[in-house]
């Protein structure tokens, strides 16, 4: 690896591991880790713990104290150069007396984008960039999409049989995958800002859509339900549970006259519930939303990541409109063995197999006798 020693790699790997500790807590900020080293010993380290809180460099440099003078700092993302929720970290690094900074990647935020690095260089600090850049980009794939586009990063999750079914003809899906696979799914919920399902999933499964982890309390995502005509039952679990996260119900902004009075009455009852919000969008034929407009609105609300977890029809729309950034496929060694079940996607497919969506598998995990395939669309245009 060009210009980087084995020790450099060791300390940056440590910084990346530290950064991951902020998963689920820093959005819409990135996850960042920092390590301060002097004479071959780590004298300070830290990570960005929560949005609005001190950045990784601050924790690491304060832990190092005066010993930071003449030391090296390893940081997974370029130190910020602007005043935001906190003062600029680049100045903090300069004031500490650091002599060398190793940075995994340049910050894509237009407010930073190389300015932090230039500040360090102008102050006489030796700066090297690019160590484990690819790993740093994967770590902050959500932040990269959020800061460089109008949309949140979108994950699409499927739990299916070998022959591609997510439920039986009666809608039963408990449980296709094993407990290890379900736990992995909850980890994904913990990671994202929001989770989206269609009203059909709510009516069929009555889900809670919370993040339930083994070793710690998961952070529940914002729960989003696409429910054009407000068919959600008032006793549905998703709007009647103890959770710090809110539920956002997206409904149509115009209703059939025959149902208008009943829908407005239900609206009033829903708004009386704690942590329930209603948001209206134009719906074609009362049952289809323009997903790009919804995603833009979520982005404006600082939702940097979205998990699409429920609904064969909803999944089909996200797939056809090329709105998915990463696919999570949980596959169980089960065969439904019929043609009357609910397939992973509901809608028209291509006429020719050559037009099928092709994925690049980036990771594969064995979860007991289940398999998790993680992939991204090849040659995506969105």
Buried (B, 14 or more C-beta within 10 A) or exposed (E): EEEBEEEBBBBBBBBBBBBEBBBBBBBBBBBBBBBBBBEEEBBBBBBBBEEEBBBBBBBBBBBBEEBBEEBBBBBBBBBBBEEEEBBBBBBBBBEBBBBBBBBBBBBBBEEBBEBBBEBBEEBEBEBBBBBBBEBBBEBBBBBBBBBEBEBBBBBBBBBBBEEBBBBBEEBEBEEBBBEBBBBBBBBBBBBBBBBBBBBBBBBBBEBBBBBBBEEEEBBBBBBBBBBBBBBBEEEBBBBBBEBEBBBBBBBBEEBEEEEEEEBEEBBEEBEEEEBBBBBBBEBEEEEBBEBEEBBBBBBEBEBBBBBBBBBBBBBBBBBBEEBBBBBBBBBBEBEBEEEEBBBBBBEEEEEEEEEEBEBEEEEEEEBEEBBBBBBBBEEEEE
